[in-house]
Amino acid sequence: MTKAIAAVCAAAAVFPLLIILLVTAAPAPAPAKATVPTGLSGAATALARADIPPDYLIWYMDAAQTCLGLPWSVLAGIGTVESGNGQSTAPGVHSGTNFAGAEGPMQFLPSTFAEYATGPDQPLSPYDPADAVYTAAAMLCANGARGGSASGIENAIFAYNHADWYVSEVMSWAAKYAAQGGSNASQTGEDVQIDPVDLASAVVATRPADLATAP
């Protein structure tokens, strides 16, 4: 009887150790992945390539990579609404300010640009298209776009411009610019995959001389 009791006690002592070993040996859960709204990070449609200068298209795609879950097409939508992707000649796009005091192709108030300013060029300027696009990505990321949820992205766009119509318009352009999972999302009847080599060559060919020759 004494031996039986001792055996039971020994088993009882070992059981918690087995539980601990099983728990510690269990694999860690996989990190959560960003969920980008369906289609908004797809390939550029023919409409996107028609509307967006090649250098801006590269900047949108590159800047989106700095924020997990931010679709490049959302940056493109903002750029389209704000300045026609830098092609507008309205006051404030290339110099000066607009009626609200905003500057550059992504239309930042000076205080907002100063808060989020980032980009490949120094000194940073809201009129420099690359700086403006990268700063827009940083602002969106800080205001909900990180992670890629639809609600987070819409909240980030609303923070960019506090108007429901603005959110709707930006999202509408984003959906038109990105191929929707192989479906035809462009108004010109063709979804186009981007060849990075061809696009990079086009950027050098169309970029102003000071940018094309910059180190």
FIMI-104527 format. One record per residue (C-alpha): residue in one letter; x, y, z. Coordinates in steps of 0.2 Angstrom, whole numbers, plus 5000, padded with zeros to 4 digits. Example, Ala and Ser with C-alpha at 12.3 -4.5 7.8 and 13.67 -1.06 7.14 Angstrom:
! FIMI-104527
a506249785039
s506849955036
//
This chain:
! FIMI-104527
m500050005000
t501450125004
k502250094988
a500650124978
i500350284987
a502150334983
a501950294965
v500350404964
c501250544973
a502650534961
a501450534946
a500550684953
a502250784954
v502750744936
f501050784928
p501250974931
l502950964923
l502250884908
i500951014906
i502251154907
l503351064894
l501851044882
v501451234884
t503151294882
a503451184867
a501951244858
p502351344843
a502051534844
p500551594835
a500951674818
p501051864818
a499451954811
k499552004793
a498852164785
t497252144776
v497152264762
p495452294755
t495152184740
g495952244724
l496652414730
s498452354729
g498252264712
a499252304696
a498952474688
t497552484676
a497652564659
l496752714667
a498052734680
r499452734667
a498452864657
d498152974672
i499752964682
p501453014676
p502652874677
d503752954691
y502252984702
l501652804699
i503352744705
w503252854720
y501552804725
m502052614724
d503652644734
a502952754747
a501552634750
q502852504755
t503352604770
c501652574778
l501052394780
g499352374772
l499252544764
p498752524746
w499752624733
s498152664724
v497452764739
l498952874738
a498652894719
g496852934723
i497353074735
g498653134722
t497253144709
v496053234719
e497253354726
s498253404710
g497953284696
n499553194701
g500553354700
q499853404683
s498753544689
t499353724687
a498153794701
p498953904715
g499853804728
v500353654718
h502053704712
s502253864722
g501353974734
t499753914743
n497953884738
f496553974746
a496653864762
g498553894763
a498953714757
e500553684747
g501253554735
p500553414724
m499853324739
q499153494747
f499853504764
l499653644777
p501453694782
s501153634800
t500553464794
f501953434782
a503153484796
e502353354808
y502553204796
a503853264784
t504953124776
g505653084759
p507153034749
d507753214746
q508553344757
p508053474762
l506253404763
s504953514754
p503053494751
y503353554733
d504553404730
p503353274723
a504353124731
d504353214748
a502553254746
v502053074742
y503152994756
t502453114768
a500653084763
a501052894766
a501752934784
m500253034788
l499052904782
c499952774792
a499952874808
n498052894806
g497452724804
a498052654787
r499352534795
g498652354795
g497652384779
s495852374786
a494552454776
s493952564791
g495652604795
i496052664778
e494452764777
n494852844794
a496552894788
i495852974772
f494653074783
a496053134794
y496853194778
n495353294773
h493853304785
a492453274773
d491453114769
w491353164750
y493253164750
v493452994757
s492152924744
e493053014730
v494852954735
m494152774737
s493352784720
w494952834711
a495852704721
a494652564715
k494852624697
y496752634697
a497052454704
a496652294695
q495252204704
g495852024706
g495952004687
s494352084683
n494252234671
a494352384683
s494852514670
q493752624660
t494852604645
g494552414644
e496252344649
d497152304665
v499052324664
q500452244673
i501852364676
d503552314669
p504752394682
v506152414669
d505052494656
l504352604669
a505952664677
s506552704659
a505052804656
v505352904673
v507052954667
a506453004650
t504953114657
r505753174673
p506353354674
a508253374671
d508653424689
l507753264695
a508453154682
t510253204685
a510053204704
p511253084713
//
